[in-house]
């Protein structure tokens, strides 16, 4: 069974060929290439990975992602982004997916009413056309909703049961203004001891088309690797979603310096030492291969 890193980011130095947005942790001269990732994967026995777009949501800013998918079609699948204000998101999605290896799109905002008690017409959600087109074309929805949008997700999942949904980073729903960076430039997300929106995450376990990443631990824990204070959360997600609907990921490149890529290849065993070998194999790659339909690697 393959080992698949189901959520990573790659980007290269800004150029005319590969334009992208820059930020404090993705400066113009930073290079975290697919080749660098492949070398680290090879060293650590990881076979394939999901490349998640970073650096902008325009077609042009997807250039490096598209280049990587074309160069290594048996190693990578891709997740794209859709501009929030795009008048015809279906056209953007079609252009990015036809023959490219992009299998779905990441969403942060869902575009519905903020009041949890307000009557909800799902067709009025700003992202409704995206979900509808994903249902028609069998795209994956890669979801990392903000806390204020979390209550909207079950309505979309209920409306589109045929859409494969991946909840990012432990199913967390970060609150507004809770994002910072540490001294290593890694995202840090403040969470309280009790996160009301996790009720939404656990409630989504009833839907067979929803899976969740076991990843991003460094961003949520104040403890050092292996982030033992998150062991209970991992066990709860495993128990609720089951061994067939949780997927391991590293969130490369933010973890390279601390705790290190190799360390994260064993984090599931450390946080859930009582699972079986077959369950571990599913989490480490079997589920991603089946759910995301990874191709077999060339010999």
C-alpha positions as a printed NumPy array, in Angstrom:
array([[  0.   ,   0.   ,   0.   ],
       [  1.452,   3.415,  -0.897],
       [  2.39 ,   6.115,   1.606],
       [  0.718,   9.356,   0.535],
       [  1.236,  12.811,   2.018],
       [ -2.249,  14.199,   1.497],
       [ -1.597,  17.936,   1.985],
       [  1.556,  19.84 ,   1.015],
       [  2.469,  23.155,  -0.626],
       [  5.173,  23.745,  -3.222],
       [  6.251,  27.027,  -4.794],
       [  9.304,  28.426,  -6.468],
       [ 11.086,  31.741,  -6.902],
       [  8.844,  34.38 ,  -8.47 ],
       [  9.443,  34.767, -12.208],
       [  7.604,  35.634, -15.394],
       [  7.073,  31.922, -15.955],
       [  5.853,  31.258, -12.431],
       [  4.151,  34.355, -10.968],
       [  2.668,  34.202,  -7.489],
       [  1.663,  36.319,  -4.546],
       [  4.297,  36.848,  -1.883],
       [  3.952,  37.021,   1.889],
       [  6.14 ,  37.061,   4.96 ],
       [  6.609,  33.283,   4.836],
       [  6.582,  33.004,   1.029],
       [  8.966,  35.8  ,  -0.039],
       [  9.759,  36.225,  -3.723],
       [ 13.102,  34.449,  -3.489],
       [ 11.952,  31.444,  -1.463],
       [ 12.068,  28.137,  -3.322],
       [ 10.243,  25.093,  -1.986],
       [ 10.188,  23.123,  -5.203],
       [  8.551,  19.865,  -6.158],
       [ 12.014,  18.397,  -6.67 ],
       [ 12.983,  19.31 ,  -3.117],
       [  9.797,  17.702,  -1.846],
       [ 10.358,  14.565,  -3.929],
       [ 13.858,  14.195,  -2.52 ],
       [ 12.554,  14.399,   1.036],
       [  9.699,  12.021,   0.243],
       [ 12.135,   9.507,  -1.244],
       [ 14.332,   9.681,   1.84 ],
       [ 11.357,   9.011,   4.091],
       [  9.563,   6.342,   2.093],
       [  6.661,   8.526,   0.92 ],
       [  5.365,   7.666,  -2.537],
       [  2.907,  10.383,  -3.568],
       [  1.43 ,  13.683,  -2.408],
       [ -1.39 ,  16.176,  -2.86 ],
       [ -0.122,  19.609,  -3.941],
       [ -2.384,  22.36 ,  -2.61 ],
       [ -2.207,  25.695,  -4.433],
       [ -0.552,  28.583,  -2.613],
       [  0.378,  32.031,  -3.883],
       [ -2.788,  33.235,  -5.537],
       [ -6.   ,  32.068,  -7.157],
       [ -5.717,  33.372, -10.732],
       [ -5.042,  30.991, -13.608],
       [ -1.569,  32.483, -14.07 ],
       [ -0.707,  32.022, -10.414],
       [ -1.443,  28.309, -10.766],
       [  1.375,  28.018, -13.317],
       [  3.864,  26.315, -11.029],
       [  1.292,  23.868,  -9.689],
       [  0.297,  22.948, -13.235],
       [  3.97 ,  22.557, -14.181],
       [  4.558,  20.153, -11.288],
       [  1.499,  18.062, -12.094],
       [  2.532,  17.801, -15.73 ],
       [  6.12 ,  16.918, -14.839],
       [  5.248,  14.216, -12.28 ],
       [  1.784,  12.874, -13.143],
       [  2.254,   9.607, -11.233],
       [  3.494,  11.319,  -8.071],
       [  1.128,  14.232,  -7.52 ],
       [ -2.504,  15.286,  -7.624],
       [ -3.462,  18.949,  -7.254],
       [ -5.965,  21.147,  -5.457],
       [ -6.673,  24.589,  -6.934],
       [ -8.22 ,  27.835,  -5.742],
       [-11.198,  29.82 ,  -7.045],
       [-11.335,  33.641,  -6.879],
       [-14.047,  34.733,  -4.457],
       [-15.452,  37.32 ,  -6.835],
       [-15.249,  35.285, -10.053],
       [-18.445,  35.91 , -12.062],
       [-18.362,  32.417, -13.598],
       [-16.411,  30.091, -11.295],
       [-17.325,  27.113, -13.466],
       [-15.188,  28.483, -16.304],
       [-12.224,  28.987, -13.984],
       [-12.609,  25.459, -12.591],
       [-12.929,  23.945, -16.051],
       [ -9.806,  25.662, -17.332],
       [ -7.75 ,  24.448, -14.392],
       [ -8.906,  20.841, -14.389],
       [ -9.084,  19.654, -17.97 ],
       [ -6.21 ,  17.211, -18.359],
       [ -4.091,  18.831, -15.655],
       [ -4.179,  16.598, -12.563],
       [ -6.087,  19.158, -10.493],
       [ -8.883,  17.132,  -8.9  ],
       [-10.61 ,  19.731,  -6.73 ],
       [-10.635,  23.121,  -5.073],
       [ -9.899,  24.553,  -1.644],
       [-12.435,  26.753,   0.109],
       [-11.947,  28.976,   3.15 ],
       [-15.223,  30.915,   3.079],
       [-18.6  ,  29.403,   2.25 ],
       [-20.539,  32.583,   1.577],
       [-23.76 ,  32.106,   3.497],
       [-25.583,  33.891,   6.326],
       [-23.528,  34.454,   9.47 ],
       [-26.488,  34.137,  11.831],
       [-26.795,  30.448,  12.736],
       [-30.556,  30.882,  13.303],
       [-31.279,  32.603,  10.002],
       [-33.36 ,  30.68 ,   7.481],
       [-30.921,  29.371,   4.892],
       [-31.539,  29.216,   1.164],
       [-28.515,  27.228,   0.076],
       [-28.823,  28.407,  -3.519],
       [-27.996,  31.886,  -2.232],
       [-24.66 ,  30.795,  -0.77 ],
       [-21.875,  32.495,  -2.717],
       [-20.062,  29.155,  -3.156],
       [-23.179,  27.254,  -4.249],
       [-22.168,  27.37 ,  -7.964],
       [-18.761,  25.935,  -7.035],
       [-20.301,  23.005,  -5.172],
       [-22.874,  22.441,  -7.906],
       [-20.21 ,  22.285, -10.594],
       [-18.056,  20.047,  -8.4  ],
       [-20.998,  17.667,  -8.125],
       [-21.434,  17.638, -11.89 ],
       [-17.74 ,  17.092, -12.628],
       [-16.803,  14.886,  -9.663],
       [-14.333,  17.358,  -8.142],
       [-13.183,  17.212,  -4.535],
       [-13.939,  20.047,  -2.111],
       [-10.901,  20.762,   0.087],
       [-12.4  ,  22.683,   2.993],
       [-10.773,  24.817,   5.692],
       [-13.685,  27.034,   6.775],
       [-13.349,  29.921,   9.154],
       [-15.189,  29.644,  12.433],
       [-17.891,  32.072,  11.39 ],
       [-18.753,  29.833,   8.4  ],
       [-18.551,  26.424,  10.078],
       [-22.301,  26.089,  10.655],
       [-22.909,  26.354,   6.891],
       [-20.903,  23.297,   5.91 ],
       [-23.48 ,  20.624,   6.837],
       [-26.035,  22.3  ,   4.556],
       [-23.673,  21.998,   1.581],
       [-22.647,  18.435,   2.402],
       [-26.316,  17.464,   2.733],
       [-27.172,  19.125,  -0.573],
       [-24.307,  17.484,  -2.482],
       [-23.782,  13.955,  -1.072],
       [-21.916,  12.916,  -4.219],
       [-19.128,  15.475,  -3.654],
       [-16.041,  14.122,  -1.921],
       [-15.144,  16.482,   0.929],
       [-11.814,  16.722,   2.765],
       [-11.737,  18.672,   6.031],
       [ -8.284,  20.197,   6.439],
       [ -6.065,  20.093,   9.519],
       [ -7.989,  18.101,  12.153],
       [-11.267,  19.642,  11.057],
       [-10.388,  22.86 ,  12.862],
       [-12.287,  26.053,  12.051],
       [-10.006,  28.997,  12.933],
       [-11.512,  32.172,  14.328],
       [-11.058,  35.645,  12.893],
       [ -7.805,  37.252,  13.972],
       [ -6.454,  34.002,  15.416],
       [ -3.694,  33.57 ,  12.803],
       [ -0.118,  34.479,  13.689],
       [  3.347,  33.236,  12.764],
       [  6.066,  31.894,  15.01 ],
       [  9.77 ,  32.699,  14.791],
       [ 10.172,  30.019,  12.103],
       [  7.496,  31.581,   9.904],
       [  5.066,  28.751,  10.59 ],
       [  1.338,  29.464,  10.854],
       [  0.108,  29.493,  14.44 ],
       [ -3.617,  29.303,  15.164],
       [ -5.008,  30.074,  18.569],
       [ -7.636,  27.67 ,  19.835],
       [ -9.3  ,  27.567,  23.206],
       [ -9.711,  24.606,  25.476],
       [-13.25 ,  24.218,  24.163],
       [-13.965,  24.801,  20.484],
       [-17.697,  24.979,  19.871],
       [-17.286,  24.533,  16.128],
       [-15.734,  21.096,  16.562],
       [-19.325,  19.95 ,  17.093],
       [-19.814,  20.681,  13.39 ],
       [-16.731,  18.657,  12.484],
       [-17.791,  15.626,  14.485],
       [-21.357,  15.883,  13.208],
       [-20.032,  15.605,   9.654],
       [-18.719,  12.13 ,  10.439],
       [-22.189,  10.765,   9.649],
       [-21.635,  11.532,   5.953],
       [-19.715,   8.859,   4.052],
       [-18.439,  11.417,   1.534],
       [-16.52 ,  13.399,   4.203],
       [-12.95 ,  12.666,   5.313],
       [-10.593,  14.582,   7.585],
       [ -6.855,  15.284,   7.654],
       [ -4.712,  14.344,  10.62 ],
       [ -2.304,  17.203,  10.041],
       [ -1.271,  20.699,  11.049],
       [ -0.568,  19.728,  14.644],
       [  2.275,  22.228,  14.972],
       [ -0.134,  25.118,  14.31 ],
       [ -2.557,  24.244,  17.096],
       [ -0.393,  22.819,  19.876],
       [  1.743,  24.752,  22.323],
       [  3.629,  21.576,  23.177],
       [  6.664,  20.241,  21.294],
       [  6.516,  17.293,  18.919],
       [  4.758,  14.826,  19.089],
       [  2.086,  17.225,  20.417],
       [  0.691,  14.816,  22.991],
       [ -2.016,  17.264,  24.053],
       [ -3.695,  16.567,  20.683],
       [ -3.76 ,  12.787,  21.152],
       [ -7.355,  12.875,  22.376],
       [ -8.494,  14.84 ,  19.366],
       [ -6.837,  12.358,  17.025],
       [ -8.529,   9.458,  18.795],
       [-11.912,  11.193,  18.688],
       [-11.623,  11.853,  14.958],
       [-10.486,   8.276,  14.368],
       [-13.377,   6.878,  16.417],
       [-16.02 ,   9.107,  14.824],
       [-14.922,   9.03 ,  11.186],
       [-13.478,   5.526,  11.277],
       [-10.178,   4.188,  10.028],
       [-11.229,   4.539,   6.362],
       [-11.96 ,   8.297,   6.454],
       [ -8.91 ,   9.903,   8.066],
       [ -5.747,  10.784,   6.119],
       [ -2.205,  11.647,   7.187],
       [ -0.453,  14.772,   5.892],
       [  2.602,  16.866,   6.807],
       [  1.736,  20.395,   5.579],
       [  5.168,  20.704,   3.916],
       [  7.143,  23.016,   3.842],
       [  6.182,  24.657,   7.139],
       [  7.387,  21.639,   9.127],
       [ 10.855,  21.217,   7.598],
       [ 12.862,  22.948,  10.306],
       [ 10.657,  21.998,  13.234],
       [  9.791,  19.214,  13.894],
       [ 11.135,  17.843,  10.587],
       [  9.522,  15.858,   7.785],
       [ 10.805,  12.508,   9.007],
       [  9.366,  13.037,  12.459],
       [  5.903,  13.596,  11.025],
       [  5.984,  10.263,   9.204],
       [  5.713,   8.59 ,  12.635],
       [  3.324,  10.993,  14.375],
       [  0.255,   8.792,  13.868],
       [  1.96 ,   5.875,  15.59 ],
       [  2.984,   8.12 ,  18.48 ],
       [ -0.418,   9.731,  19.011],
       [ -2.472,   6.584,  18.333],
       [ -0.243,   3.677,  19.407],
       [ -3.115,   1.209,  19.775],
       [ -4.344,   1.144,  16.181],
       [ -3.657,  -1.917,  14.034],
       [ -1.09 ,  -2.147,  11.24 ],
       [ -3.832,  -2.235,   8.621],
       [ -5.503,   0.849,  10.111],
       [ -2.175,   2.667,  10.133],
       [ -1.596,   1.722,   6.479],
       [ -5.002,   3.133,   5.571],
       [ -4.299,   6.423,   7.346],
       [ -0.807,   6.75 ,   5.89 ],
       [ -1.893,   6.322,   2.283],
       [ -4.529,   3.716,   1.578],
       [ -7.407,   6.07 ,   2.227],
       [ -5.91 ,   8.846,   0.104],
       [ -5.306,   6.458,  -2.78 ],
       [ -8.889,   5.205,  -2.701],
       [-10.729,   8.428,  -1.838],
       [ -8.701,  10.756,  -4.077],
       [ -8.092,   8.096,  -6.776],
       [ -4.34 ,   8.345,  -6.997],
       [ -2.813,   6.693, -10.053],
       [ -0.456,   3.762,  -9.699],
       [  3.169,   4.828,  -9.817],
       [  5.201,   4.09 , -12.913],
       [  7.798,   1.373, -12.445]])
